[in-house]
Amino acid sequence: MTTFRLLLLLSGWLLAPLAGRAQAAYPTPVGGDYTLANFRFESGETLPVLNQHYTTVGQPRKDKQGWVVNAVLIMHGTTGAGTSFLSDLFAGHLFGPGQPLDAAKYYVILPDAIGHGKSSKPSNGLHMKFPKYTYDDMVVANYRLLTEKLGVAHARLIMGTSMGGMETWVWGYKYPDYMDALLPLASLPVEIGGRNRMLRKMAIDMIEMDPAWQGGSYTTEPKVGLTGAASSLIFMTSSPKQMQKLAPTRAQAEVALDKTEANLYKTLDANDFIYQFDASRDYNPAPHLAAIKAPLFAINSADDQVNPPELGILDTEIKRVAKGRYILLPITDLTTGHGTHSNPAIWGPYLEELLKQTEPK
């Protein structure tokens, strides 16, 4: 479950303001897996078999050497999966004929990050003995997926939402010649500190303080701990304006919350959650921003409680990116806080501008 889906569950809202906007059919998504043997993590730990699950939309177009030349990599947010993007709101406004990432033109790759979806994760059996992965590990695994399995020598575009946006920054300096363009959404290129880290740590602590967690060796999910952790997630990703609009009474708010918590219990695993929220602990692109070569559009929304614009971080850090541009979306009736990252009807024109600007000669 992505953070945006969490907000939808909380509100019971189906983005009615966008219901009349044109959506288009796109090619049937195809799933796949790639096994990485003896994968070594930044921590020094290794996993004999690391599975990287992925979903693709569209067909690869290859050059004379057999390398794919039309790949677009899109990375999901914390607790999500590549299939999170296969919604009318996202794919329905991006992957269809004539749309910005028309799958008849582009080969769209949607991987499940380490610890998420159908990729290897703690809940597969190792529980808290699973290697302590980081965002860098996620990027390396995805790079190997693209180059070793999918034959992508160079990407047309790399983009992501929230955690995927942060991974996009890492891609930019870790493999600076690999892509034509970068589009990080709902993210900041600095160490996770302040309220952001506090909320993540509080969520982790709530699970680990629940006696039912049993050091990660539980057979039944620690519901009390997960409820506390979910409260942090809700406040991090929600929009006060939209929540008040959609649940203006006590009764409506409590009904929406009950539905959200019930769905969370069906989808979240406590150990996976701990790993997912702690994976950002070493994230810090700031010292490496000057190494980013590709044109980069960083898009955030003014009502994003995770990356509030009043911190002034991107105003300063974007100056260190040679071809970087910071775009702050104003609060409107359509923005939904952090979840705005999943609404291309709002930021799609900037994506089109970036693609046009970086069109290969």
C-alpha positions, 0 to 999 in steps of 0.5 A, a space after each residue: 500500500 502506497 502512502 497515497 492509497 492510505 490517504 484514499 482509504 482514510 478519506 474514502 475519496 475517489 478523486 471526484 474532481 478528476 473524474 471527468 478528465 480523459 483517461 486512456 487504455 495502455 498495454 497490459 502490464 507484464 510481471 517478472 522476476 530477476 534473481 541476484 545471487 549472493 547480493 552484498 548490502 552496504 552493511 556488509 551482509 549478504 543474501 544468497 538469493 535476492 529476488 527483484 520483482 518488476 512490472 513492465 508496460 510497453 515494448 523495449 526498442 533496441 539499437 543495433 547492439 541489442 540495448 534497450 533505448 526507450 526505458 523509463 524507470 519509475 520507483 514507488 514510495 515507502 510500503 508500496 510496490 511497482 503495481 501501485 502505479 497501475 491506477 486510473 489516476 496514475 497510469 491512466 493519465 500517463 501510459 496511454 496513446 498521446 500521453 506523456 509516457 505513451 507505452 507505445 513509445 516508451 518501455 516503462 519499468 516498475 520495480 518492487 524495491 528491496 523489502 517491498 511487494 514481491 521482492 525479497 523482504 523480511 516477512 519471507 522468512 528471515 524476519 529481523 535477520 534480514 539484511 539491513 538494507 538502505 536506499 543505496 542497496 535498492 538503487 544498486 539492485 535496480 541498476 543490476 535489474 535494468 542492465 543485466 536482465 532487461 538490457 537497458 544500457 541507458 535510460 530515457 528517464 528515471 523518476 520516482 515518488 516519495 521514497 522513489 523520489 529519494 532514490 531518483 536523487 541517488 541514481 543521479 549521482 551514483 550513475 550520472 551518465 546513465 540517464 537523459 533526465 531525472 524527475 524526483 517527486 515529493 522528496 528532498 536531497 538531504 539527510 532525513 532529520 527533524 520531524 521526518 526522522 522523529 515520526 519514522 522513529 516513533 512509528 518503529 518504536 511503537 511496533 517494537 514496544 508492543 509485547 506482541 511483536 516478540 522481537 520480530 518472531 510473532 505469529 500474529 501481527 502486533 495490532 497495537 504497535 501497527 496502529 500506533 505506527 499507522 498514526 505517524 504514517 497518516 499524519 506524514 502523508 495527509 492533507 489537513 485541507 482535504 481531510 477536513 473537507 472529506 470528513 468534516 464531522 466527528 462521526 465521518 472522521 471516525 468511520 473513515 479511520 476505522 476503515 483505514 485501520 481495518 485495511 492496514 491490518 490486511 496489508 502491513 507486516 510489522 517487520 517489513 514496516 520497520 525495515 521500510 521506514 528505517 531504510 532511509 537512515 543513511 540517505 543523504 545526497 547533499 554532498 554529491 549533488 554537484 555530480 548530477 549531470 542529467 537535467 533534473 526537475 524536482 517537484 514538490 507540493 506546498 501542502 506536503 507535510 513530509 517535505 514542507 516548503 518552509 524548510 527552504 531546503 530545496 531552494 538552497 540545494 537545487 543550486 548545486 545541481 548543474 541542470 536542476 530546477 525546483 518546482 513548487 506546486 501551490 495548494 489547490 482543491 486538487 492537491 492532496 498533500 504528500 499524495 500529490 506525487 501520484 497525480 500526474 494531472 497536476 504535474 504532468 505538464 512539467 514532465 512533458 517539458 522535461 522530456 521535450 528539453 532532453 529529447 535525444 538529438 
